[in-house]
Amino acid sequence: MGSSVKGFGDLTTQTSTPKSVEEVTTEVMKANKAVVLFQTMAIVSLNMRNLTLEVNILKKKLVIGEMDKAMLQEELDKERNF
């Protein structure tokens, strides 16, 4: 009876479960890869922000150190002139 209906063939030999499980597994793996990629990008972004912050702090410390050095040099020059 199943073979007499056009377009359906023998329905008893068709099993769609392995293919659908395989497709679901593939989709889950793709989603997991996307999540891992997003997490990696977020971590890299945070690390870059931390690095930028650290570089900016070091630049400010360098500027402050140079200003302190200049002020001490001026005081030393004033004392030498007396």
Biopython code that builds the backbone (N, CA, C, O; Angstrom):
import numpy as np
from Bio.PDB.StructureBuilder import StructureBuilder

atoms = [
    (1, "MET", "N", (0.819, -1.187, 0.000)),
    (1, "MET", "CA", (0.000, 0.000, 0.000)),
    (1, "MET", "C", (0.861, 1.249, 0.000)),
    (1, "MET", "O", (0.571, 2.204, -0.720)),
    (2, "GLY", "N", (1.931, 1.250, 0.810)),
    (2, "GLY", "CA", (2.802, 2.410, 0.856)),
    (2, "GLY", "C", (3.513, 2.638, -0.454)),
    (2, "GLY", "O", (3.785, 3.784, -0.813)),
    (3, "SER", "N", (3.829, 1.564, -1.192)),
    (3, "SER", "CA", (4.550, 1.717, -2.443)),
    (3, "SER", "C", (3.640, 2.163, -3.573)),
    (3, "SER", "O", (4.122, 2.597, -4.619)),
    (4, "SER", "N", (2.332, 2.063, -3.379)),
    (4, "SER", "CA", (1.409, 2.452, -4.438)),
    (4, "SER", "C", (1.144, 3.953, -4.430)),
    (4, "SER", "O", (0.630, 4.488, -5.412)),
    (5, "VAL", "N", (1.483, 4.644, -3.341)),
    (5, "VAL", "CA", (1.267, 6.090, -3.264)),
    (5, "VAL", "C", (2.445, 6.778, -3.941)),
    (5, "VAL", "O", (3.603, 6.500, -3.627)),
    (6, "LYS", "N", (2.139, 7.680, -4.874)),
    (6, "LYS", "CA", (3.204, 8.352, -5.625)),
    (6, "LYS", "C", (4.021, 9.267, -4.706)),
    (6, "LYS", "O", (3.464, 9.980, -3.871)),
    (7, "GLY", "N", (5.367, 9.236, -4.873)),
    (7, "GLY", "CA", (6.239, 10.152, -4.153)),
    (7, "GLY", "C", (6.676, 9.674, -2.784)),
    (7, "GLY", "O", (7.583, 10.262, -2.194)),
    (8, "PHE", "N", (6.058, 8.624, -2.259)),
    (8, "PHE", "CA", (6.412, 8.192, -0.915)),
    (8, "PHE", "C", (7.304, 6.960, -0.904)),
    (8, "PHE", "O", (8.119, 6.830, 0.009)),
    (9, "GLY", "N", (7.198, 6.074, -1.837)),
    (9, "GLY", "CA", (8.015, 4.863, -1.861)),
    (9, "GLY", "C", (7.695, 3.979, -0.683)),
    (9, "GLY", "O", (6.601, 4.061, -0.125)),
    (10, "ASP", "N", (8.622, 3.139, -0.297)),
    (10, "ASP", "CA", (8.422, 2.223, 0.823)),
    (10, "ASP", "C", (8.829, 2.916, 2.113)),
    (10, "ASP", "O", (10.021, 3.078, 2.376)),
    (11, "LEU", "N", (7.864, 3.326, 2.916)),
    (11, "LEU", "CA", (8.122, 4.085, 4.136)),
    (11, "LEU", "C", (8.741, 3.232, 5.242)),
    (11, "LEU", "O", (9.330, 3.780, 6.174)),
    (12, "THR", "N", (8.625, 1.928, 5.163)),
    (12, "THR", "CA", (9.143, 1.080, 6.233)),
    (12, "THR", "C", (10.664, 0.993, 6.221)),
    (12, "THR", "O", (11.262, 0.675, 7.249)),
    (13, "THR", "N", (11.306, 1.267, 5.086)),
    (13, "THR", "CA", (12.766, 1.175, 5.031)),
    (13, "THR", "C", (13.441, 2.514, 5.290)),
    (13, "THR", "O", (14.662, 2.554, 5.440)),
    (14, "GLN", "N", (12.696, 3.605, 5.347)),
    (14, "GLN", "CA", (13.303, 4.924, 5.575)),
    (14, "GLN", "C", (13.438, 5.178, 7.072)),
    (14, "GLN", "O", (12.477, 5.053, 7.831)),
    (15, "THR", "N", (14.641, 5.534, 7.473)),
    (15, "THR", "CA", (14.871, 5.932, 8.866)),
    (15, "THR", "C", (15.512, 7.312, 8.851)),
    (15, "THR", "O", (16.632, 7.486, 8.370)),
    (16, "SER", "N", (14.797, 8.274, 9.375)),
    (16, "SER", "CA", (15.305, 9.645, 9.377)),
    (16, "SER", "C", (15.989, 9.986, 10.690)),
    (16, "SER", "O", (16.600, 11.049, 10.800)),
    (17, "THR", "N", (15.903, 9.120, 11.682)),
    (17, "THR", "CA", (16.472, 9.414, 12.995)),
    (17, "THR", "C", (17.983, 9.598, 12.956)),
    (17, "THR", "O", (18.463, 10.604, 13.479)),
    (18, "PRO", "N", (18.759, 8.697, 12.374)),
    (18, "PRO", "CA", (20.210, 8.921, 12.370)),
    (18, "PRO", "C", (20.609, 10.212, 11.667)),
    (18, "PRO", "O", (21.509, 10.916, 12.125)),
    (19, "LYS", "N", (19.950, 10.523, 10.565)),
    (19, "LYS", "CA", (20.281, 11.750, 9.855)),
    (19, "LYS", "C", (19.905, 12.966, 10.700)),
    (19, "LYS", "O", (20.678, 13.921, 10.780)),
    (20, "SER", "N", (18.738, 12.944, 11.328)),
    (20, "SER", "CA", (18.331, 14.097, 12.124)),
    (20, "SER", "C", (19.222, 14.238, 13.360)),
    (20, "SER", "O", (19.540, 15.357, 13.761)),
    (21, "VAL", "N", (19.625, 13.133, 13.962)),
    (21, "VAL", "CA", (20.536, 13.194, 15.104)),
    (21, "VAL", "C", (21.880, 13.757, 14.649)),
    (21, "VAL", "O", (22.497, 14.565, 15.343)),
    (22, "GLU", "N", (22.316, 13.318, 13.482)),
    (22, "GLU", "CA", (23.577, 13.810, 12.932)),
    (22, "GLU", "C", (23.496, 15.308, 12.641)),
    (22, "GLU", "O", (24.432, 16.060, 12.912)),
    (23, "GLU", "N", (22.367, 15.722, 12.089)),
    (23, "GLU", "CA", (22.182, 17.151, 11.798)),
    (23, "GLU", "C", (22.143, 17.969, 13.081)),
    (23, "GLU", "O", (22.744, 19.040, 13.160)),
    (24, "VAL", "N", (21.432, 17.462, 14.088)),
    (24, "VAL", "CA", (21.351, 18.163, 15.379)),
    (24, "VAL", "C", (22.736, 18.247, 16.004)),
    (24, "VAL", "O", (23.126, 19.292, 16.524)),
    (25, "THR", "N", (23.475, 17.147, 15.954)),
    (25, "THR", "CA", (24.825, 17.130, 16.506)),
    (25, "THR", "C", (25.715, 18.137, 15.796)),
    (25, "THR", "O", (26.495, 18.847, 16.430)),
    (26, "THR", "N", (25.594, 18.192, 14.477)),
    (26, "THR", "CA", (26.384, 19.153, 13.704)),
    (26, "THR", "C", (26.030, 20.583, 14.091)),
    (26, "THR", "O", (26.913, 21.424, 14.258)),
    (27, "GLU", "N", (24.742, 20.853, 14.232)),
    (27, "GLU", "CA", (24.306, 22.205, 14.610)),
    (27, "GLU", "C", (24.788, 22.565, 16.015)),
    (27, "GLU", "O", (25.217, 23.693, 16.259)),
    (28, "VAL", "N", (24.716, 21.603, 16.936)),
    (28, "VAL", "CA", (25.185, 21.855, 18.308)),
    (28, "VAL", "C", (26.679, 22.137, 18.308)),
    (28, "VAL", "O", (27.147, 23.034, 19.008)),
    (29, "MET", "N", (27.431, 21.365, 17.516)),
    (29, "MET", "CA", (28.876, 21.580, 17.445)),
    (29, "MET", "C", (29.192, 22.945, 16.848)),
    (29, "MET", "O", (30.117, 23.623, 17.297)),
    (30, "LYS", "N", (28.425, 23.348, 15.836)),
    (30, "LYS", "CA", (28.622, 24.676, 15.250)),
    (30, "LYS", "C", (28.319, 25.758, 16.285)),
    (30, "LYS", "O", (29.054, 26.738, 16.402)),
    (31, "ALA", "N", (27.238, 25.574, 17.029)),
    (31, "ALA", "CA", (26.868, 26.543, 18.059)),
    (31, "ALA", "C", (27.942, 26.598, 19.139)),
    (31, "ALA", "O", (28.293, 27.679, 19.612)),
    (32, "ASN", "N", (28.471, 25.428, 19.536)),
    (32, "ASN", "CA", (29.530, 25.395, 20.550)),
    (32, "ASN", "C", (30.774, 26.123, 20.052)),
    (32, "ASN", "O", (31.413, 26.856, 20.806)),
    (33, "LYS", "N", (31.118, 25.918, 18.769)),
    (33, "LYS", "CA", (32.272, 26.607, 18.207)),
    (33, "LYS", "C", (32.054, 28.110, 18.214)),
    (33, "LYS", "O", (32.978, 28.875, 18.487)),
    (34, "ALA", "N", (30.826, 28.534, 17.913)),
    (34, "ALA", "CA", (30.513, 29.959, 17.927)),
    (34, "ALA", "C", (30.632, 30.523, 19.339)),
    (34, "ALA", "O", (31.137, 31.631, 19.525)),
    (35, "VAL", "N", (30.174, 29.773, 20.326)),
    (35, "VAL", "CA", (30.262, 30.215, 21.722)),
    (35, "VAL", "C", (31.719, 30.318, 22.145)),
    (35, "VAL", "O", (32.121, 31.303, 22.764)),
    (36, "VAL", "N", (32.502, 29.312, 21.814)),
    (36, "VAL", "CA", (33.928, 29.323, 22.171)),
    (36, "VAL", "C", (34.632, 30.487, 21.483)),
    (36, "VAL", "O", (35.465, 31.159, 22.092)),
    (37, "LEU", "N", (34.304, 30.727, 20.223)),
    (37, "LEU", "CA", (34.894, 31.850, 19.496)),
    (37, "LEU", "C", (34.518, 33.166, 20.157)),
    (37, "LEU", "O", (35.373, 34.032, 20.341)),
    (38, "PHE", "N", (33.253, 33.328, 20.516)),
    (38, "PHE", "CA", (32.806, 34.552, 21.186)),
    (38, "PHE", "C", (33.521, 34.731, 22.517)),
    (38, "PHE", "O", (33.970, 35.831, 22.837)),
    (39, "GLN", "N", (33.631, 33.649, 23.302)),
    (39, "GLN", "CA", (34.323, 33.734, 24.590)),
    (39, "GLN", "C", (35.788, 34.116, 24.391)),
    (39, "GLN", "O", (36.330, 34.932, 25.136)),
    (40, "THR", "N", (36.418, 33.525, 23.389)),
    (40, "THR", "CA", (37.816, 33.834, 23.108)),
    (40, "THR", "C", (37.969, 35.302, 22.713)),
    (40, "THR", "O", (38.890, 35.983, 23.163)),
    (41, "MET", "N", (37.061, 35.775, 21.872)),
    (41, "MET", "CA", (37.121, 37.182, 21.454)),
    (41, "MET", "C", (36.910, 38.112, 22.646)),
    (41, "MET", "O", (37.572, 39.145, 22.748)),
    (42, "ALA", "N", (35.999, 37.756, 23.543)),
    (42, "ALA", "CA", (35.758, 38.579, 24.728)),
    (42, "ALA", "C", (36.991, 38.613, 25.624)),
    (42, "ALA", "O", (37.348, 39.667, 26.149)),
    (43, "ILE", "N", (37.641, 37.466, 25.802)),
    (43, "ILE", "CA", (38.850, 37.404, 26.628)),
    (43, "ILE", "C", (39.968, 38.227, 26.004)),
    (43, "ILE", "O", (40.659, 38.971, 26.699)),
    (44, "VAL", "N", (40.144, 38.093, 24.691)),
    (44, "VAL", "CA", (41.178, 38.870, 24.002)),
    (44, "VAL", "C", (40.888, 40.355, 24.130)),
    (44, "VAL", "O", (41.798, 41.150, 24.368)),
    (45, "SER", "N", (39.637, 40.730, 23.975)),
    (45, "SER", "CA", (39.262, 42.140, 24.103)),
    (45, "SER", "C", (39.574, 42.671, 25.501)),
    (45, "SER", "O", (40.121, 43.764, 25.647)),
    (46, "LEU", "N", (39.224, 41.895, 26.524)),
    (46, "LEU", "CA", (39.512, 42.318, 27.897)),
    (46, "LEU", "C", (41.017, 42.415, 28.128)),
    (46, "LEU", "O", (41.495, 43.357, 28.761)),
    (47, "ASN", "N", (41.753, 41.447, 27.617)),
    (47, "ASN", "CA", (43.206, 41.486, 27.782)),
    (47, "ASN", "C", (43.806, 42.693, 27.076)),
    (47, "ASN", "O", (44.734, 43.315, 27.593)),
    (48, "MET", "N", (43.288, 43.028, 25.906)),
    (48, "MET", "CA", (43.787, 44.203, 25.183)),
    (48, "MET", "C", (43.480, 45.483, 25.961)),
    (48, "MET", "O", (44.308, 46.390, 26.031)),
    (49, "ARG", "N", (42.276, 45.546, 26.547)),
    (49, "ARG", "CA", (41.930, 46.725, 27.370)),
    (49, "ARG", "C", (42.857, 46.823, 28.576)),
    (49, "ARG", "O", (43.329, 47.906, 28.920)),
    (50, "ASN", "N", (43.114, 45.677, 29.216)),
    (50, "ASN", "CA", (44.019, 45.675, 30.371)),
    (50, "ASN", "C", (45.418, 46.105, 29.956)),
    (50, "ASN", "O", (46.071, 46.872, 30.664)),
    (51, "LEU", "N", (45.878, 45.613, 28.812)),
    (51, "LEU", "CA", (47.200, 45.982, 28.317)),
    (51, "LEU", "C", (47.259, 47.472, 28.014)),
    (51, "LEU", "O", (48.236, 48.141, 28.354)),
    (52, "THR", "N", (46.218, 47.992, 27.377)),
    (52, "THR", "CA", (46.166, 49.422, 27.070)),
    (52, "THR", "C", (46.177, 50.243, 28.352)),
    (52, "THR", "O", (46.871, 51.255, 28.444)),
    (53, "LEU", "N", (45.414, 49.809, 29.328)),
    (53, "LEU", "CA", (45.383, 50.505, 30.613)),
    (53, "LEU", "C", (46.753, 50.483, 31.275)),
    (53, "LEU", "O", (47.210, 51.496, 31.804)),
    (54, "GLU", "N", (47.401, 49.341, 31.245)),
    (54, "GLU", "CA", (48.719, 49.211, 31.852)),
    (54, "GLU", "C", (49.744, 50.107, 31.148)),
    (54, "GLU", "O", (50.567, 50.750, 31.799)),
    (55, "VAL", "N", (49.684, 50.141, 29.817)),
    (55, "VAL", "CA", (50.594, 50.998, 29.055)),
    (55, "VAL", "C", (50.346, 52.463, 29.398)),
    (55, "VAL", "O", (51.294, 53.225, 29.585)),
    (56, "ASN", "N", (49.081, 52.859, 29.483)),
    (56, "ASN", "CA", (48.763, 54.252, 29.831)),
    (56, "ASN", "C", (49.260, 54.609, 31.227)),
    (56, "ASN", "O", (49.760, 55.713, 31.443)),
    (57, "ILE", "N", (49.128, 53.685, 32.175)),
    (57, "ILE", "CA", (49.625, 53.931, 33.540)),
    (57, "ILE", "C", (51.139, 54.101, 33.523)),
    (57, "ILE", "O", (51.675, 54.997, 34.176)),
    (58, "LEU", "N", (51.828, 53.240, 32.775)),
    (58, "LEU", "CA", (53.287, 53.348, 32.700)),
    (58, "LEU", "C", (53.718, 54.650, 32.031)),
    (58, "LEU", "O", (54.712, 55.255, 32.432)),
    (59, "LYS", "N", (52.975, 55.082, 31.015)),
    (59, "LYS", "CA", (53.291, 56.368, 30.365)),
    (59, "LYS", "C", (53.138, 57.526, 31.354)),
    (59, "LYS", "O", (53.971, 58.430, 31.401)),
    (60, "LYS", "N", (52.062, 57.483, 32.141)),
    (60, "LYS", "CA", (51.849, 58.541, 33.137)),
    (60, "LYS", "C", (52.945, 58.532, 34.192)),
    (60, "LYS", "O", (53.423, 59.586, 34.611)),
    (61, "LYS", "N", (53.346, 57.324, 34.623)),
    (61, "LYS", "CA", (54.440, 57.233, 35.604)),
    (61, "LYS", "C", (55.729, 57.783, 35.017)),
    (61, "LYS", "O", (56.498, 58.441, 35.718)),
    (62, "LEU", "N", (55.972, 57.521, 33.743)),
    (62, "LEU", "CA", (57.166, 58.031, 33.082)),
    (62, "LEU", "C", (57.137, 59.556, 33.018)),
    (62, "LEU", "O", (58.145, 60.207, 33.293)),
    (63, "VAL", "N", (55.997, 60.125, 32.658)),
    (63, "VAL", "CA", (55.867, 61.582, 32.587)),
    (63, "VAL", "C", (56.065, 62.194, 33.971)),
    (63, "VAL", "O", (56.761, 63.198, 34.120)),
    (64, "ILE", "N", (55.446, 61.580, 34.986)),
    (64, "ILE", "CA", (55.602, 62.094, 36.354)),
    (64, "ILE", "C", (57.059, 62.001, 36.784)),
    (64, "ILE", "O", (57.582, 62.929, 37.401)),
    (65, "GLY", "N", (57.718, 60.895, 36.467)),
    (65, "GLY", "CA", (59.134, 60.743, 36.810)),
    (65, "GLY", "C", (60.004, 61.781, 36.110)),
    (65, "GLY", "O", (60.934, 62.322, 36.707)),
    (66, "GLU", "N", (59.699, 62.055, 34.845)),
    (66, "GLU", "CA", (60.464, 63.077, 34.118)),
    (66, "GLU", "C", (60.225, 64.461, 34.705)),
    (66, "GLU", "O", (61.147, 65.273, 34.783)),
    (67, "MET", "N", (58.985, 64.732, 35.118)),
    (67, "MET", "CA", (58.692, 66.033, 35.748)),
    (67, "MET", "C", (59.426, 66.158, 37.080)),
    (67, "MET", "O", (59.991, 67.209, 37.380)),
    (68, "ASP", "N", (59.420, 65.092, 37.878)),
    (68, "ASP", "CA", (60.135, 65.106, 39.155)),
    (68, "ASP", "C", (61.630, 65.329, 38.925)),
    (68, "ASP", "O", (62.269, 66.100, 39.642)),
    (69, "LYS", "N", (62.175, 64.653, 37.930)),
    (69, "LYS", "CA", (63.594, 64.795, 37.615)),
    (69, "LYS", "C", (63.906, 66.234, 37.209)),
    (69, "LYS", "O", (64.917, 66.794, 37.633)),
    (70, "ALA", "N", (63.042, 66.831, 36.391)),
    (70, "ALA", "CA", (63.253, 68.215, 35.955)),
    (70, "ALA", "C", (63.191, 69.176, 37.143)),
    (70, "ALA", "O", (63.992, 70.106, 37.240)),
    (71, "MET", "N", (62.226, 68.942, 38.054)),
    (71, "MET", "CA", (62.119, 69.810, 39.228)),
    (71, "MET", "C", (63.346, 69.674, 40.120)),
    (71, "MET", "O", (63.861, 70.674, 40.622)),
    (72, "LEU", "N", (63.818, 68.448, 40.320)),
    (72, "LEU", "CA", (65.016, 68.245, 41.137)),
    (72, "LEU", "C", (66.245, 68.869, 40.489)),
    (72, "LEU", "O", (67.112, 69.412, 41.174)),
    (73, "GLN", "N", (66.312, 68.787, 39.167)),
    (73, "GLN", "CA", (67.431, 69.399, 38.450)),
    (73, "GLN", "C", (67.406, 70.911, 38.614)),
    (73, "GLN", "O", (68.452, 71.533, 38.801)),
    (74, "GLU", "N", (66.204, 71.512, 38.545)),
    (74, "GLU", "CA", (66.079, 72.965, 38.749)),
    (74, "GLU", "C", (66.522, 73.352, 40.155)),
    (74, "GLU", "O", (67.243, 74.335, 40.324)),
    (75, "GLU", "N", (66.100, 72.589, 41.171)),
    (75, "GLU", "CA", (66.499, 72.883, 42.540)),
    (75, "GLU", "C", (68.007, 72.757, 42.700)),
    (75, "GLU", "O", (68.630, 73.569, 43.384)),
    (76, "LEU", "N", (68.592, 71.755, 42.081)),
    (76, "LEU", "CA", (70.038, 71.562, 42.146)),
    (76, "LEU", "C", (70.766, 72.728, 41.472)),
    (76, "LEU", "O", (71.773, 73.216, 41.985)),
    (77, "ASP", "N", (70.250, 73.174, 40.316)),
    (77, "ASP", "CA", (70.847, 74.300, 39.626)),
    (77, "ASP", "C", (70.756, 75.574, 40.458)),
    (77, "ASP", "O", (71.696, 76.368, 40.461)),
    (78, "LYS", "N", (69.637, 75.789, 41.171)),
    (78, "LYS", "CA", (69.472, 76.974, 42.016)),
    (78, "LYS", "C", (70.474, 76.931, 43.161)),
    (78, "LYS", "O", (71.068, 77.953, 43.505)),
    (79, "GLU", "N", (70.666, 75.759, 43.752)),
    (79, "GLU", "CA", (71.601, 75.647, 44.871)),
    (79, "GLU", "C", (73.027, 75.873, 44.413)),
    (79, "GLU", "O", (73.834, 76.438, 45.152)),
    (80, "ARG", "N", (73.348, 75.438, 43.202)),
    (80, "ARG", "CA", (74.706, 75.647, 42.683)),
    (80, "ARG", "C", (74.963, 77.116, 42.429)),
    (80, "ARG", "O", (76.097, 77.573, 42.575)),
    (81, "ASN", "N", (73.918, 77.887, 42.042)),
    (81, "ASN", "CA", (74.079, 79.315, 41.756)),
    (81, "ASN", "C", (74.267, 80.139, 43.019)),
    (81, "ASN", "O", (74.777, 81.257, 42.944)),
    (82, "PHE", "N", (73.872, 79.626, 44.169)),
    (82, "PHE", "CA", (74.070, 80.387, 45.406)),
    (82, "PHE", "C", (75.446, 80.284, 45.841)),
    (82, "PHE", "O", (75.813, 80.857, 46.867)),
]
sb = StructureBuilder()
sb.init_structure("model")
sb.init_model(0)
sb.init_chain("A")
sb.init_seg("    ")
for serial, (resi, resn, name, xyz) in enumerate(atoms, 1):
    if name == "N":
        sb.init_residue(resn, " ", resi, " ")
    sb.init_atom(name, np.array(xyz, "f"), 0.0, 1.0, " ", f" {name:<3s}", serial, name[0])
structure = sb.get_structure()
